[in-house]
Each structure stands twice: as structure tokens, then as C-alpha cells.
Amino acid sequence: MMMTPSETCPICGGTGWQTIERGKEREAVRCECRVRDRGERLLAAAHIPARYQHCELSNFQCDPDDKGQKSIRDARFLAGRFVEEYPTDKTGLLFVGSVGVGKTHLAVGIMKDLIREKGIHCLFCDYRELLKSIQNSYNPSVQATEMEILRPVFEAEVLVLDELGAVRSTEWVFDTVNYVLNSRYNDNKTTIITTNFPDKPEQDKAEIDNLSSRSAADRAARRETLGDRIGERMRSRLHEMCKKVEIDGLDFREHSKQAQFRRHESPSRVTLRSSKRGTP
């Protein structure tokens, strides 16, 4: 039930409170209209990017009969259970997987359900944009200070930090990541993280030296790890803050584009290609 500002809620009469019966007693509780209004305000304040506005746990797609999608089904189940158990269990989640397997979709879906069902203050934060904003704050011409930028990140009850490790490591990046995550850890705040990098240790100096003597192809084949990107100490801290959820699968966005292309191929093109394949 949606109302314009001039309309009065028929349940509470505009007071924001309604009376319910609990056994033989009557109790005043917040009216649904105020709960809904709070949810709308929290959703607006969560800063979910436009490209992820459609993401819900309810529309997350996975094939129940495809054995290759077991990790995707498991991730969806764990996301739903996280919402159910919060805030009894405030341990965060670390979604690990390649591009396009649904990590951000699940993280945003969790945010929306926490906001709507439990009125939790959530914030979406792109890792690259956060670091860029902090760097810009050092410019004298920029009005915002570093602390003004970080305050919402520290204060959010649940923070989604998307694409952790997407910026190449420097000492400043290490220090900034440590500062953000340690602050939330010490304040017992919940953090949900997505990363495209495998959750493996930082390579040691001997391995780096060994790689430098190999061919360019061999070096390229050795993917950087989460430890490489944020440092081993911070990777260890993440394991204290979050439960790891690994997702294996194809890039859903690329797969969807190919399927859409096949559906929109004209019959004449399909016939032509079929006849060519049948030609001796």
C-alpha cells in the first residue's frame, strides 16, 4: 500500500504506531507504514549502483539440475541463510570467484533483504571508487576530507565492499585497506566482500624471482592472488571477519549475451548456416 504525503495511513491514523494484541495484553508497535518508509530511506542511502538495482536474492538464477552449478546453488543458499541469521550471527561473507558468476548480485540481494526485512543500515562501496575518493580528498581544491569519506564506511552496520583487490598494490593501498577493515573488525561491524582474485597466499620473494626468469607466457599463467593484492596479514584478518564462499562457473553475462544472440538470429541465417554445414 503506497500513500502520497497528503494521505493518512488508515492503520495508525498518521501516528506511526498501531496496537496489537499479544494474548490478553495489548501492545503498541511501529506501524507498517513507518517500517516501509524507513526501508525506502535506507535503500536510497545504501548507494546501490544503477546497474545492480535489479539484483534480488529472489531473482538470482541457477539451474537446480546442473551439477556444474553446485557452488552457485550453495552460494545462493548461504546468502539466504545469512539474512535469516543476522544479527544473531554477524560474521561477514567473502564471495570469491571469477568475473560474472553472481558475486555482486548475491551481495546486493543480501543488502536489500536486510534493509526491507530487518531495517538494517547497509552501504554499497566499490573498492576502486573508495580509494579514488580518498586520494582525491588530499587535493586542496576538494572540500571533502578523508574522514568525511570514510565515516559512512565505518558507520554502516553492514558494508558491501565490491571487487576487493581491483587496484594494484602499493604501500598506501595496503595501509588504507588495513585501516578500513581493521576499524570495522574492531567495532564488530559486518562486512560482505566480493573479489575476483583466488583466496591464496601472497607469493614469496623466491617465487617472484623464479617467475622473473620464466617466459612471459608462464608469468601470465600465474594469476595474482588475493594475498598479492591486499597483503597476507590483511587476507588473514578477512578469514576472521568473514566466511568464505567460493563460486565456480561461467561468466553469466557473457553466457546470456550469447543465448540472446542465438534467440534473435533470423531464420534465414540459421538455414544458411545449416545448409553450409551440410554441403560436402
N, C-alpha and C positions, 0 to 999 in steps of 0.2 A: 504494500500500500504506500504510494508516493503522494506527498502533500505539498502544495505550494506554501510559501511563507505565510500567506494570509489565512490558510486553513488551520483549523484547530483539530488536534488528534481526538477522535471520538472515544478513545480508551481512557486517556488521562485528563482530557479537557485542557491540555496545554500546561499542566503542572509538571510533567515529566515523571510522575510517579503513578503507579497503579497498585491496587490492593488485591492480594491473592490469599486464598485460604490454604493453610497447612494444618490439616487435621481439624481441630476445634479452634485454632487460632487464626487470626488474620494478620498478614504481614505486608508492609509497603515495600515495593521493589521498583527499580527503574523501569519505566515504560519502554516497550519495544521501539517506539519512535525515537527515543533518545539513544538507545543502543544502536539503531540503524544510522542515525545522524553521526554518531561518534565513529562508526565503521567507515562512513563515507569520508569523513575528515582524515582519518588515519590512512585510508587508501591514497588520498591526494598527497598526504605528507610523506608517503613511502617512496616517492620519486621513482616509480617503476617506469622504465623507458617505453616509449610508444610501441616499439617493435615487440615487446613482451606483454602488452596489455591483454592479449587474448589468452595468455597462459593460465590454465587452471589444472588442479590435480584431476578434476573430473573429465577433462578433455585430453589428458595425456594418453597417447596412443601406443599400445604394444599388443602383439599378437599372442594370445594365450596358448596357442598350439605350436608356436615356433620355438623349437628347442634352442635355437641360436639367440633368442631374446630373453633367456632366463635372467641374466643380470639386469636387464631393463625392467622386467616384471618385479624382480626383487627390490630394485631401487624405488619403484612406484609404491610398493607395499611399505617400505621403510619410511617413505615420505609421509604417507597417511598415518602411520603409527606415531611418527614424531609429533604430528599435530594433536593426536589423541592424548599423548602422554605429557605434553607441555602444559604447565611449567613444573609438574612433578619431577620430570627428568629434563634438566636444562642443558644437557650435553649437546653440542652442535653437531653438524654433519659436514663431511668433506667429500664432495662429489668429484670423483676422478674419472676421466675418460677422454677420448679423442673428440674432435670437433663434431658437433651435430648429433650427439647421442641423447640429448634431452636434459643435460645437467641444469642449465639455467631455467628451463621450463619447470622442472620439479621445484627448484628453489623459489621461484616466483609463486608457484601454486601453493607452496607451504606458507609463504608470507600472506597471501590473500585469505587462506583459510584461518590462519591465526588472527588476522585482523577482524574478519567477519564473525567468527565463532567465539573468539575469546577476548576481543578488544585489545590485542597486544600491539604495542608501538614497534613497528618494523621499519627498516630502511634498506633500500637497494643502493649499492655502491659499486660502480665499475672501478676496478683496481687501477687501470690506466688513467681514467679521469681523475681519480682521487690524487694520485701522485702529481699529475699535471697541475691540478688546482693548488696543491701545497707549494709546488715550485713557483707558480705564478704569484703566490702571496709574498714572495721575497722581493718582488718588483715594487719599488717605492710608489709607482703610479697606481697600484692596485689597492683598493680600500680594505679588502678582507685580510685579516691576519690568519696565520697558521692555526691558531687555537679556535678561531671562529669557524674555520672549515672543518676542523676535527671534532668540535663539540658535538654535532649531531651524530657523528660516527661513534663517539664514546657513550652517548646517552641513549641510543636506540636499545630497546630491550632485546630485540633480535635484529642482527645485521646480516644481510646477504652481501658477501664480498665476491664479486664475479670476476673470473679469469685471473686468479692469483698467479703471479709469476709471469704475466704477459709482458712486463717491462724488463729489459735486460739488467742484470745485477750490477750495482755499484755499491760502494760503502754507504752512500746516502740512502739508497733503496733499502739495503739491509737494515739500517738504523730506523728508517721510517716504518717498515713492516714490523720490526720488533716493538717499536713504541705503540703502534695501533693494537696489535694482537695481545701484547702483554698487558696493556691497560684494560682491555676487555676481559682478559683472563683474571686479572686481579680483582675486578669489580663483579666477577661471577655473571657476566653477560654472555648471552648465547650468540654464536657466530656460525653462519652457514656459508660454506666456501665452495666455489667451483674452480677447477683447474684442468687445463689440457695436458699438463705435464705428468708423467708417471711418478707415483709416490715412491721414489727410490733415493738412496743417499747421494750426497754430493760426491763427485768423483775426486779422488785424491791426486796429489801432485804427480805421483809416479804414473798414474793412468793418463793424466794430461800430457806428460812428456812422451809416453808411449804413443798416444794418439797423434802427436805432432810429427812423428816420424812416419806415419802411415799415409796412404794416398788420400786425396780429397774425398773420394767416394767412401772410404772406410770411416773418415771423420764425420761425414754427413750421416752415415748409417747409425752412428751412435747418438741417439736422441738425448737432448738435455733433460735432466730430471728436475723434480720439484726442489730437491736439495741443492742443485746447481743454481736455481733461480732465486731462492729465498734464504739459503744457508741451512746447514744441518741443525744448528741449535733451534732455529725457528720451526723447522719441519718437525722436530721432536716435540716442541710445545703444541703444535697442531694436534698431535696424537693424544695429548692430554685434554684438549679442548673439544675434540670432535670424534665422532665415529666415522670411519672411512667407508664410503660406498663406491665401489668400482663398477663402472658401466662399460660393457663391451658392445660394439655394434657398428653398423654403417652410418655414414652421415645422413641423418634423416632428411635434411633439407635438400641435399643432392639427389637422394633417392626419390623424394616427392617431385622434384623438377623433372626427372626422367620419366616417372609414371605419368605426370601431367602431359608431357610432350607426346608420349605414346598414345594417350587418350585423344589428343587433338590432331593426330596425323590424319590427313584426308584419306578416304577410301582409295582414291586413285593412286596415291603414293604407296600405300600398303600393297595394292595389287601389282603395281610396277615392280616393287622390290621383290615381291613373291615370285613374279614371272622371271626376274633376272636370276633368282636363286635356282629356279627350275630349268634354266637354259643350259644345255650341255656345254 
